[in-house]
């Protein structure tokens, strides 16, 4: 019998800590498949900061550096400049990248650092108890917005893929989702493009992946997956927002 589906070599054969229905595992797999298909596992360095991404070192069979909350782009910048023969990527959540690490991500992107950033947007602080994040939807209830996000006092959800696409140092910026087979296939294509641009030395590449967080959303996995399509994608449209190959 021919085996048609197996664990990517870049992932360790271990059980993850992710909650049922969480999309981090799906994004992990796509990143690992990209590394395997490019044959870059032995020269790749991952950088993870505080959040649900913090145990990256336990799941990927690569070198991983731990960074303080929000500082992964700065750490990745140092790693890439010190070892420019390596492929360096960060793996971050929205509370990490879009809040605590806003300065680091914007300036790394503006400088055109030759790194790849994987940003998982689940509209909440996942690991720390489901607090409101910069990406939390208007009206969404969280532990720090029990009556729902109020745009009059809390502002609007930040669209990071579009924001970074305005910067001249960015070579590639795209938003994907992993809530359906079709979107998973497109997400893999975009993630591979982001890594390929670094392999080719084109500069900074950014992937925003919309993801479900059933536990902190107070939903079962099926309902959480459906919410990605019904609520998140209309506000955070999927697509490529900057591609220097087309300029």
N, C-alpha and C positions, 0 to 999 in steps of 0.2 A: 504494500500500500504506500502511495506517495504522500509524504507529509507536506501539507500546504500552509500550515500555520504553526509557528513556534516562537519561543522567547528570543528577542534580539540578543546577540552576544554582548552588547554594551550594557545590558541590564543583568544584575545579579539574580540568582535563583532564590529569592527570598520573598516573604509576604510583606506587604507595605502596611503602614499605619493608617492609611487613608480610609475615611468613612465610606460605607456602602453608597454608591451613586456619585461619589466625588469624581471629578473629571481629571484630577492631577495624574492619575495612573495612565489615562489615555494619552495625555500630553507627553508624559515620560516615555511611553512606548514610541511615539512618533519621533521624538528627539533621538532616541536610541537607534531606531531604524535608519534615520538620516546618517548618523555616525557610521553605522555598519556599512551602508551602501556607498559611502564615500571612502571607506577604509581608513578613517582618521581616529579610531578609538584610542590607539596607543599614543597619540600626540595631542589629545584633547584635554583641556582643563575646564572643569565646571566651577562656578562660583555661586554659592547659595548664601543668602542672609536669613535673618530671623523670619519665621512664618511657617506655613505648612511645607515650604520648600526646604526647611532646615536640614532634613535627613537625606538630602540628595546623595551624600557620600555613602549611605547605606544601600542605595538602590542601583546606582550606576557604577559599572566596573571601570572607572577612570579616576584620574587624580581630581580631587575636589578641595577647594579652599572655602572655609567658612568666613563670612563677613559680618560685621555688625549690622544692625537693622538699617536698611536703606542704602548701605554703602557698597553693595556688590559691584556697581559700575566702576567705582573708584578702585576697588581691589582688582577687578578684571583689567582695568587700564594698566595698573602696575605690572600684572602678570604678563600681559601681552607685550608691553614695552621691554620688559626684561627678557622675555623668551618669545620673540616674534616668529619663531619657527613653530609655535604651538597654535592650536585652534582653541580660542577661549570664549566661553559663553556664560551668561548669567541666567539664573532661573529664579524668578521673583513673583510675588503676589502683589495685589493692588494696595493693600495697606503699607507694604514695604516700598514698592517702587513709586506709586503715585502720591504718597503722603510723606512719609519720613525720608524717602530718598529722592524727592522731586529735584533738588539741586543737583545731585549726582547724575541722575539719568539725563537731564537736560544738557548739562555741560559736557558729558561724555559724548552725547549725540552731536552737539554743536561742534565739538572738536573733530568729529569724524573718526573716533577711535575704531580701530579695526577689530571689533568684537561683535558677537551675536547676542541679542537679548531676547529671552523668552519670558513674556509677561503674562501671567495667568490672572484674568479678571473674573472674580466670582462675586463682585459687588459687596464684599464684606471683609472684615478682619477675621480670617478663619480660625487661626490657632488660638487667639487670645480671648475668644468668647463672643464673636459675632457683633463687634462694634461697627458703627457707621464708618464707611471708608469714602474716599473722594469719588469712587465709582458707584456708590450706593444709589439706587434709583429713587426718583422723586416719589414719595409716598411709601417707600419700603420701610418696614419696621425692623429695627435692630435693637440690641441691648442698650444702646445710647441714643436711639431715636424711637422710643416705644410707641409714639403716635405717628410715626412715619417721617421720612425726610421731608423737610419744609424748605423749598427753594428760596423763600423770602429771607430766611435766616441761615440756612445751611448751604446755599448755592446749588448749582446744578452738577450732575455727574460729569466728570472729566473724561473726554475722549482722547486717550493718550496716543493712539495711532495717528490721528489727524494732527494733534499738537506737534508731535515730533517730526511729522512729514514736512512741516514748514521750515525746518532747519537745513541749511545748506550742507552740513556735514553728514546728513543721513543718506545712505545709498539705497536702502530698502525699508519700507514700513508697510505692514499689512495687518489686517485683523481676520482671525479665523474662529471657527467653533468646532466642537467635537460631539455635537448632540445628535448627529445622524450619520449614516454611512457616507452619504455624498459629501457632507461637510468634513468628515474625517479625511477622506481622500484629498480634498482641496487643502486641508490644513497640512497634510504631509507634503504636498507640493510646495506650499509656501515656506514651510520650515526648511525643506531641502534647499530652496532658493536662498534663504537667509544664511545657511551654512556655506553654500557654494560661493556666495559673494565674499565671504571671509577667506575661503580657500584661494580665491582669485585676487585677494588683496584690494577689494573695491571699497572697503570702509565699513561704517556702522550699519548694522541691520537689526530690525526690530519686528518681533512677532507678538501681537496681542491675541491671546486665546481666551475666548469667552467660555466660562466653566460654571458648573453647578456646585452648590454647597448645601446639600440637603439638610444637614444637621443644623446649621445656623439659620437657614431659611425656614426651618420648621416644616419641612415637606418630606414626603417619601421620595425615593430616588426617581420614580417615573414622573411624578409631578414636577420635581426640580428640573429634570431633563427637558420637559415640555416648556417650562418657564424660560429657558434659554432661547427657545425659538419664538415664543409668543410675546415676551416682554423685553428681553435683552437685545436681540438682533434688530428689532425696529429702531431702538435708540442708538445702538452701537452697530451700524451696518458693516457687513463683511465686505472685504475687498482689499485691493492694493492702493495705498494712499501716496506712496512715493516709490519710484523705481528709476534709478539713474540710467538704467539701460535704455529707457524710453526718452530720455532728455536729449 
